[in-house]
Amino acid sequence: MSRNRLDWARDGSDWPNREASRFVRAAGLSWHVQRMGAGPQILLLHGTGASTHSYRRLARLLEERCDVFAPDLPGHGFSDPLPYRRLSLPGMSDAVGSLCAKLGVAPEIVVGHSAGAAVAIRMTLDGLISPRAIVSVNGALLPIWTGFSAPFFASAAKLLAANPIAPWLFARRARDPATVDRLLRGTGSKIADEDARFYRRLAGTTSHVAGALGMMAGWDLKAFGCDLGRLETPLILVAGTRDGMVPASSAEAVRRLAPRTRIVRLEGLGHLAHEEAPELVRDVIEGALSDQAPAGPKDPFEVAVGERMGEPAHV
């Protein structure tokens, strides 16, 4: 059945990497965070509708040589929601920045999946963090809806977010596992059922759905796109060629806006590439840690992972 909010004692009893979890107060919110490993600090930011569970394997791979920090974003998973007036991209970024300051997290690399990549870039632009590089995994950095239909879809998202019945209705419908499974297939990714069950649990929770809708409705990615030209930090765009949510071609549009950008294509992977092939994403992150020669506008970097070492691309 649908639930109004996740309960740690009940819903977190089998949560991935539970032993690394703790709850922290910052920016007026209670946050669920996970921290593990030692070494260079890595900040992992999940995307809309996800949570720390989506980094369950990648975090474990990184902890072998890094201090890994991953929060549930506001309104997602076990973290408190932001007030409606703060449901903007700057508002979300400021809240995460306050959390990092509270815990003394100053990441050398920030990894953002989907909308989490926009948070990572916004935090960097606003001086909240100063990473060596940003790794965007299928980043949702530009408006999905363009042209004549854009105002309609933007308004519809805001109406859904403002309607308290909409999250409850979706969570109720998500009692049928087939509903969530169809959404996951739409990402273009193939993940194990043991991973999909956490998405089903989240989708069946009213507060989590409300957090996801609010995140989508409160952001102005058009204005954000105009700011990408000010990003001086090297940006690595990891793009799954089978992404059903954010077209891999959008990476080219971002590269035209952000001058210090590289593109790494993950052949045959979808929107949840970091869950399908965490080893490949780990290699990109570790490469960013050791790389001292950031790409510029005249030195584009675009390969399929695997080809870099003379191997066939991942399929």
BAVO-771352 format. One record per residue: x, y, z of N, C-alpha, C in turn. Coordinates in steps of 0.2 Angstrom, whole numbers, padded with zeros to 4 digits, always signed. Each point is the difference from the previous one (the first is absolute). Example, Ala and Ser with C-alpha at 12.3 -4.5 7.8 and 13.67 -1.06 7.14 Angstrom:
BEGIN
+0066-0028+0039-0004+0006+0000+0004+0006+0000
-0002+0005-0004+0004+0006+0001-0004+0005+0003
***
This chain:
BEGIN
+0004-0006+0000-0004+0006+0000+0004+0006+0000
-0002+0006-0002+0003+0006+0000+0001+0003+0007
+0006+0003+0001+0001+0003+0007+0001+0007-0001
-0001+0004+0005+0001+0007+0000+0007+0002+0001
+0004-0004+0003+0007+0002+0001+0004-0007+0002
+0006+0000-0002+0004-0006+0002+0002+0001+0007
+0000-0006+0003+0002-0001+0007+0007-0004+0000
+0005+0003+0003+0007-0003+0000+0000-0007+0004
-0004-0001+0005+0000-0006+0004-0004-0006-0005
-0005+0003-0003-0003-0005-0004+0002-0001-0008
+0001+0006-0003+0002+0000-0007+0007+0000-0001
+0004+0002+0005+0007+0000-0001+0004-0006+0003
-0004-0005+0002+0003-0006+0004+0005-0004-0005
-0002+0000-0007+0004-0003-0005+0003+0005-0005
+0001+0006+0002+0002+0005-0004+0008-0001-0002
+0001+0001-0007+0007-0001-0002+0005+0004+0004
+0006-0003+0002+0005+0003+0004-0003+0003+0006
-0004-0003+0003-0004+0003+0006+0006+0002+0006
+0005-0005+0000+0005+0002+0005+0004+0006-0001
-0001+0003-0006+0004+0007-0001-0005+0006+0001
-0006-0002+0002-0005+0005+0001+0000+0004+0007
-0002+0006-0001-0001+0004+0006-0005+0006-0001
-0003+0003+0005-0005+0005-0001+0003+0007+0003
+0000+0005-0004+0003+0006+0002-0005+0006-0001
+0001+0005+0004-0004+0006-0001+0004+0006-0003
-0003+0003-0005+0004+0005-0004-0005+0004-0004
+0000+0006+0000-0004+0005-0005-0007-0001+0003
-0002-0002+0006-0006+0000+0003-0004-0007-0002
+0004-0005-0003-0003-0006-0002+0004-0006+0004
-0003-0006+0000+0003-0006+0002+0002-0004-0006
+0006-0001-0001+0003-0004-0006+0002-0007+0002
-0002-0004-0005+0003-0007+0000+0007+0000-0005
+0005-0001+0003+0007+0000-0003+0003-0007+0001
+0005-0001-0005+0004-0006+0000+0007+0002-0001
+0005-0002+0004+0007+0001-0001+0004-0006+0002
+0005-0001-0005+0004-0006+0001+0007+0001-0004
+0005-0003+0003+0006+0000-0004+0005+0005+0003
+0006+0001-0003+0005+0005+0002+0004+0002-0006
+0002+0006+0000+0004+0003-0006-0003+0006-0003
+0001+0002-0006-0003+0006-0003-0008-0001+0001
-0003+0006+0001-0007+0000+0001-0004+0000-0006
-0005-0004-0001-0004+0000-0005-0007+0001+0002
-0004+0004-0003-0007+0002+0001-0004-0003-0005
-0005-0005+0002-0005-0003-0005-0007+0003+0001
-0002+0003-0005-0007+0003+0000-0005-0004-0005
-0005-0003+0003-0004-0004-0004-0005+0005-0004
-0004-0003-0005-0005+0004-0004-0007+0000+0003
-0004+0003-0004-0007+0001+0002-0003-0007+0001
-0004-0001+0005-0003-0007+0001+0004-0005+0003
+0006+0001+0001+0005-0005+0002+0002+0001+0008
+0005-0003+0002+0003+0001+0007+0007-0003+0000
+0002-0001+0006+0007-0002+0001+0000-0007-0003
-0005-0004+0000+0000-0007-0002+0003-0001-0007
-0001+0006-0004+0002-0001-0007+0008+0000-0001
+0003+0002+0006+0008-0001+0000+0002-0005+0004
-0004-0005+0001+0002-0006+0004+0006-0003-0002
+0001-0002-0006+0006-0003-0002+0006+0005-0002
-0002+0005-0003+0006+0005-0002+0003+0003+0007
-0004+0001+0005+0003+0003+0006+0005-0006+0003
-0002-0006+0000+0005-0005+0002+0006-0001-0004
+0000+0001-0006+0006+0000-0004+0004+0006+0001
-0003+0006+0001+0004+0006+0001+0004+0000+0007
-0004-0003+0005+0003+0000+0007+0007-0003+0001
+0002-0004-0005+0006-0004+0000+0006+0005+0000
-0001+0006-0002+0005+0005+0000-0003+0007+0001
-0006+0001+0001-0003+0007+0001-0004+0000+0006
-0001+0006+0003-0005+0002+0005-0007+0002-0004
-0004-0004+0001-0006+0000-0004-0006+0003+0004
-0004+0005-0002-0005+0003+0003-0006+0001-0004
-0006-0003+0002-0006+0000-0004-0006+0001+0004
-0004+0006-0001-0006+0001+0003-0006-0002-0004
-0006-0001+0004-0006+0001-0004-0002+0007+0000
-0001+0002-0007-0002+0007-0001-0006+0002+0004
-0001+0006+0001-0007+0002+0004-0006-0002-0003
-0004-0003+0004-0007-0003-0003+0001-0007-0003
+0006-0003+0000+0001-0006-0003+0002-0005+0006
-0001-0006-0001+0002-0005+0004-0002+0001+0007
+0005+0001+0005-0002+0001+0007+0002+0007+0002
+0001+0004-0005+0002+0007+0002-0006+0005+0000
-0001+0005+0004-0005+0004+0001-0001+0004-0007
-0006+0002-0001-0001+0005-0006+0002+0007+0001
+0001+0004-0005+0001+0007+0000-0006+0003+0000
-0001+0006+0004-0006+0004-0001-0001+0002-0007
-0006+0001-0002-0002+0001-0007+0004+0006-0003
+0001+0005+0004+0003+0006-0002+0008-0001-0002
+0002-0005+0002+0008-0002-0001+0000-0005-0005
-0005-0002-0003+0000-0006-0005+0003+0003-0007
+0005+0003+0000+0003+0002-0006+0007-0003+0000
+0003+0000-0006+0007-0003-0001+0005+0004+0005
+0000+0006+0000+0004+0004+0005-0001-0002+0007
-0007-0001+0002-0002-0002+0007+0002-0007+0001
+0000-0004-0004+0002-0007+0001+0008+0000+0001
+0003+0003-0004+0007+0000+0000+0003+0004+0006
-0003+0005+0003+0002+0003+0006-0001-0005+0006
-0006-0003+0000-0001-0005+0005+0005-0005+0000
+0002-0003-0005+0005-0005-0001+0007+0003+0002
+0001+0006-0002+0006+0003+0002+0001+0001+0008
-0006+0002+0003+0000+0000+0008+0001-0007+0003
-0002-0005-0003+0001-0007+0002+0008-0001+0000
+0003+0001-0006+0007-0001-0001+0004+0004+0005
-0002+0006+0001+0004+0004+0005-0001-0002+0007
-0006-0003+0002-0001-0002+0007+0004-0007+0001
+0001-0004-0005+0004-0006+0001+0008+0001-0003
+0002+0006-0002+0006+0001-0002+0002-0004-0006
-0005+0000-0005+0001-0004-0006+0003+0006-0005
+0006-0001-0003+0002+0004-0005+0003-0004-0006
-0005-0002-0004+0002-0006-0005+0005+0003-0005
+0004-0005-0002+0005+0001-0006-0004-0002-0006
-0005-0004+0000-0004-0002-0006-0007+0000+0002
-0004+0003-0004-0008-0001+0002-0003-0004-0006
-0003-0005+0002-0004-0004-0005-0007+0001+0000
-0003+0002-0005-0007+0001+0000-0004-0004-0005
-0005-0004+0002-0004-0003-0005-0006+0004-0002
-0002+0001-0006-0006+0003-0003+0000+0007+0003
-0006+0001+0004+0000+0007+0003+0005+0001+0005
+0003-0005+0003+0005+0001+0005+0006+0003-0003
+0001+0000-0007+0006+0003-0003-0001+0008+0000
-0007+0002-0001-0001+0007+0000+0001+0003+0007
-0002-0004+0005+0002+0002+0007+0007+0001+0001
+0004-0005-0002+0008+0000+0000+0002+0007-0003
-0002+0001-0006+0002+0006-0004-0002+0006+0004
-0006+0001+0002-0003+0006+0003+0004+0001+0007
+0002-0005+0003+0004+0001+0006+0007+0003-0001
+0003-0003-0006+0006+0003-0002+0000+0007-0002
-0005+0001-0004-0001+0007-0003-0001+0005+0006
-0003-0002+0005-0002+0005+0006+0005+0000+0005
+0006-0004-0001+0006+0000+0005-0002-0004+0006
-0004-0004+0000-0002-0004+0006+0005-0006+0001
+0003-0002-0006+0005-0005+0000+0005+0002-0006
+0006-0003+0001+0005+0001-0005+0004-0006-0003
-0004-0005-0003+0003-0006-0002+0005+0001-0006
+0004-0006+0000+0005+0000-0006-0004-0001-0006
-0005-0004+0000-0004-0001-0006-0007-0003+0002
-0005+0001-0005-0006-0002+0001-0002-0006-0005
-0002-0005+0002-0002-0006-0004-0008+0000+0000
-0002+0001-0006-0008+0000-0001-0002-0007-0004
-0003-0004+0004-0003-0006-0003-0007+0001-0003
+0000+0000-0007-0007+0002-0003-0003+0006+0003
+0004+0005+0001-0003+0006+0003-0006+0003-0003
-0005+0002+0004-0005+0004-0003+0001+0007+0001
+0004+0003-0005+0003+0007+0001-0004+0005-0004
-0004-0002-0005-0004+0004-0004-0007-0002+0000
-0004+0005-0002-0008-0002+0000-0001-0005-0005
-0004-0005+0003-0002-0006-0004-0005+0002-0006
-0005+0005+0003-0005+0002-0005+0002+0007-0003
+0000+0000-0007+0001+0006-0003-0005+0002-0005
+0001+0006-0003-0005+0002-0005-0007+0002+0003
-0005-0001-0005-0007+0002+0002-0003-0003+0006
+0002-0007+0001-0003-0003+0006+0003+0001+0006
+0006+0003+0000+0004+0001+0007-0004+0004+0005
-0004+0005-0001-0004+0003+0005-0005-0004+0003
-0003-0004-0004-0006-0005+0002+0003-0005+0005
+0006-0003-0002+0002-0005+0004+0003+0003+0007
+0003+0005+0000+0003+0004+0006-0006+0001+0004
-0005+0003-0002-0006+0002+0004-0003-0007+0003
-0001-0005-0004-0003-0006+0002+0004-0003+0006
+0007+0000+0000+0004-0002+0005-0001+0004+0006
-0001+0006+0000-0001+0005+0006-0007-0002+0003
-0005-0001-0004-0006-0002+0002+0000-0006+0004
+0003-0005-0003+0000-0007+0003+0004+0001+0007
+0005+0004+0000+0004+0001+0006-0004+0003+0006
-0004+0005-0002-0004+0004+0004-0006-0004+0003
-0002-0005-0004-0006-0004+0002+0002-0006+0005
-0003+0001+0006+0002-0005+0005-0002-0007-0001
-0005-0001-0005-0003-0006-0002+0004-0004-0005
+0003+0004-0004+0004-0003-0005+0005-0005+0002
+0005+0001+0005+0004-0005+0003-0003-0006+0003
-0005+0001+0003-0004-0005+0003-0003-0005-0005
-0002+0003-0005-0003-0004-0006+0005-0004-0003
+0006+0003-0001+0005-0004-0004+0003-0005+0005
+0001+0001+0006+0002-0005+0005-0004-0006+0001
-0007+0002-0001-0005-0005+0001+0001-0005-0006
+0001+0003-0006+0000-0003-0006+0006-0005+0000
+0006+0003+0003+0006-0004+0000+0000-0006+0004
-0006-0001+0004-0001-0007+0003+0001-0006-0005
-0002+0002-0006+0001-0005-0005+0007+0000-0003
+0004-0005+0002+0007+0000-0002+0001+0002-0008
-0005-0002-0004+0001+0001-0007+0000+0007-0002
-0003+0004+0004+0000+0008-0001+0008+0002+0000
+0003-0002+0005+0007+0003+0001+0005-0004-0005
-0002-0006-0001+0004-0004-0005+0000+0003-0007
-0006+0003-0002-0001+0003-0006+0005+0007+0000
+0000+0003+0005+0004+0006+0001+0007-0001-0001
+0002-0005+0003+0007-0002+0000+0002-0003-0007
-0004-0003-0003+0001-0002-0007+0001+0006-0005
-0004+0005+0002+0001+0007-0004+0006+0003+0001
+0004-0002+0005+0007+0003+0001+0005-0002-0006
-0002-0006-0003+0005-0003-0004+0005-0005+0003
+0000+0000+0007+0004-0004+0004-0003-0007+0002
+0004-0005+0001-0002-0006+0003+0004-0001+0006
-0004+0000+0006+0003-0001+0006-0004-0006+0003
+0004-0003+0005-0002-0006+0004-0007+0002+0004
-0004-0006+0001-0006+0001+0003+0002+0002+0008
+0005-0002+0002+0002+0002+0007+0001+0008+0001
+0002+0003-0006+0001+0007+0000-0007+0003-0001
-0004-0003-0005-0006+0003-0001-0005+0001+0006
+0001-0005+0004-0005+0000+0006+0001+0006+0004
+0005+0003+0000+0001+0006+0004-0003+0006-0003
+0000+0000-0007-0004+0005-0004-0008-0001+0002
-0002-0006+0000-0007-0001+0001-0002+0002+0007
+0005-0001+0005-0002+0002+0007+0000+0008+0000
+0004+0003-0003+0000+0008+0000-0006+0002-0004
-0001-0003-0006-0006+0003-0004-0007-0001+0004
+0000-0005+0004-0006-0001+0004-0001+0004+0006
+0005+0005+0001+0000+0005+0006-0002+0007-0002
-0005+0002+0003-0003+0007-0002+0005+0005+0000
+0004+0001+0006+0004+0005+0001+0006+0000-0005
+0002-0006-0002+0005+0000-0005-0002+0002-0007
-0006-0002-0002-0003+0002-0006-0001+0008+0000
-0002+0002+0005-0001+0008+0001+0007+0003-0001
+0005-0003+0003+0007+0003+0000+0002+0000-0008
-0001-0005-0003+0002-0001-0007-0004+0005-0005
-0006+0001+0001-0004+0004-0004+0002+0008+0002
+0001+0001+0006+0002+0007+0002+0007+0002-0003
+0004-0005+0000+0007+0001-0003-0001+0001-0008
-0004-0003-0003-0001+0001-0007-0003+0007-0002
-0005+0002+0005-0004+0006-0002+0004+0006+0002
+0004+0000+0005+0003+0006+0003+0006+0002-0003
+0003-0003-0006+0006+0001-0002-0001+0004-0007
+0005+0005-0001+0000+0004-0006+0006-0002-0004
+0000-0006-0004+0006-0002-0003+0002+0005-0006
-0005+0004-0003+0002+0004-0005+0005+0006+0002
-0002+0002+0006+0005+0005+0003+0006-0003+0002
+0000-0006+0003+0006-0004+0002+0004-0001-0006
-0002-0002-0006+0004-0001-0006+0004+0007-0002
-0003+0005+0001+0003+0007-0001+0006+0001+0004
+0000-0004+0006+0006+0001+0005+0006-0005-0002
-0002-0005-0004+0005-0005-0001+0007+0003-0003
-0001+0005-0003+0006+0003-0003+0005+0003+0005
-0002+0001+0006+0004+0003+0005+0003-0006+0004
-0001-0006-0001+0003-0006+0003+0007-0001-0002
+0005+0002+0005+0007-0001-0001+0002-0007+0002
-0003-0004+0004+0002-0006+0002-0001-0005-0006
+0005-0005-0001-0001-0005-0005-0006-0004+0001
-0004-0001-0005-0006-0004+0000+0000-0006-0005
-0001-0006+0003+0000-0006-0004-0007-0002-0001
-0002-0001-0006-0007-0002-0001+0000-0007-0002
-0002-0004+0005-0001-0007-0002-0007-0002-0003
+0000-0002-0006-0007-0001-0003-0001-0007-0003
-0005-0003+0003-0002-0006-0002-0004+0000-0007
+0002-0004-0005-0002+0001-0007-0007-0003+0000
-0003-0003+0005-0007-0003+0000-0004+0004+0005
+0002+0006+0002-0004+0003+0005-0007+0002-0003
-0005-0002+0004-0007+0002-0003-0002+0006+0004
+0003+0003+0004-0002+0006+0004+0003+0006-0003
+0007+0000+0000+0004+0006-0002+0004-0002-0006
-0002+0002-0006+0003-0003-0006+0008+0001+0000
+0004-0004-0002+0007+0000+0000+0002+0006-0004
-0004+0002-0005+0002+0006-0004+0000+0006+0003
-0003+0001+0006+0000+0006+0004+0006+0002+0003
+0005-0005+0000+0007+0001+0003+0003+0005-0005
-0001-0001-0006+0003+0005-0005-0002+0007+0001
-0007+0001+0001-0003+0006+0002+0004+0003+0006
+0001-0004+0005+0003+0003+0006+0007+0002-0001
+0003-0004-0004+0008+0001-0002+0000+0007-0004
-0005+0002-0003+0001+0006-0004-0001+0006+0005
-0003-0001+0006-0001+0005+0005+0005+0000+0005
+0002-0005+0002+0006-0001+0005+0006-0001-0003
+0005+0004+0000+0006+0000-0003+0005-0006+0002
+0000-0002+0006+0005-0005+0002-0004-0006+0001
-0002-0003-0005-0004-0006+0000+0003-0006-0004
-0001-0006+0003+0002-0006-0004-0007-0004+0000
+0000-0004-0005-0006-0005-0001+0003-0007+0000
-0003-0004+0005+0002-0007+0000-0007-0004-0002
+0000-0004-0005-0006-0004-0002+0001-0007+0003
-0006-0002+0003+0000-0007+0002-0005-0004-0004
+0003-0003-0005-0003-0004-0005-0005-0005+0003
-0006+0000-0002-0005-0005+0002-0003+0001+0007
+0001+0005+0003-0002+0001+0007-0006+0006+0000
-0004+0000+0005-0006+0004+0000+0001+0006+0005
-0005+0002+0002+0000+0006+0005+0003-0002+0007
-0001-0006+0002+0003-0003+0006+0006-0003-0001
+0005+0003-0004+0006-0003-0002+0004-0002+0006
+0000+0004+0005+0004-0001+0006-0002-0006+0004
-0006-0002-0001-0003-0006+0003+0001-0006-0004
+0000+0001-0007+0001-0006-0004+0008-0002+0000
+0004+0005-0001+0007-0001+0000+0004+0004+0004
+0000-0001+0007+0003+0005+0004+0008+0000+0000
+0003-0006-0003+0007+0000-0001+0002+0005-0005
-0004+0001-0005+0002+0005-0006+0000+0007+0003
-0006+0001+0004+0000+0007+0003+0005+0001+0005
+0002-0005+0004+0006+0001+0005+0006+0002-0004
+0001-0004-0006+0006+0002-0003+0001+0007-0003
-0006+0003-0002+0000+0007-0002+0001+0004+0006
-0003-0001+0006+0001+0004+0006+0008+0000+0002
+0003-0006+0000+0007-0001+0002+0004+0004-0005
-0002-0001-0007+0004+0004-0005+0000+0008+0002
-0006+0002+0002-0001+0007+0001+0005+0002+0006
+0000-0004+0005+0005+0001+0006+0007+0001-0002
+0002-0004-0005+0007+0000-0002+0002+0004-0006
-0005+0003-0003+0001+0003-0006+0002+0008+0001
+0006+0002-0002+0002+0007+0001-0001+0004-0006
-0003-0002-0005+0000+0003-0007-0007+0001-0002
-0004+0005+0003-0007+0001-0002-0001+0001-0007
-0005-0002-0003-0002+0001-0007-0002+0007-0001
+0001+0003-0006-0002+0007-0001-0004+0000-0007
-0003+0005-0002-0004+0000-0006+0004-0002-0006
+0006+0000+0000+0004-0002-0006+0003-0007+0001
-0002-0003+0005+0003-0007+0002-0006-0004+0002
-0005-0001-0004-0006-0004+0002+0002-0008+0002
-0003-0003+0005+0002-0007+0002-0007-0003-0001
+0000-0005-0005-0007-0003-0001+0002-0007-0002
+0000-0005+0004+0001-0007-0002-0005-0004+0004
-0001-0006-0003-0004-0005+0004+0005-0004+0005
-0003+0000+0006+0004-0004+0005+0002-0006-0002
+0007-0002+0001+0002-0006-0003+0005+0001-0006
-0002+0004-0004+0004+0002-0006+0006+0004+0002
+0000+0003+0006+0005+0004+0002+0006-0005+0001
-0001-0006+0002+0005-0005+0002+0001-0005-0006
-0003+0002-0006+0001-0005-0005-0005-0006+0000
-0005+0001+0004-0005-0006+0001-0006+0002-0003
-0004-0005-0002-0007+0001-0002-0004+0004+0005
-0004+0005-0003-0005+0003+0005-0005-0004+0003
-0002+0002+0006-0005-0004+0004-0006-0001-0004
-0003-0005-0001-0007-0001-0003-0004-0004+0005
***
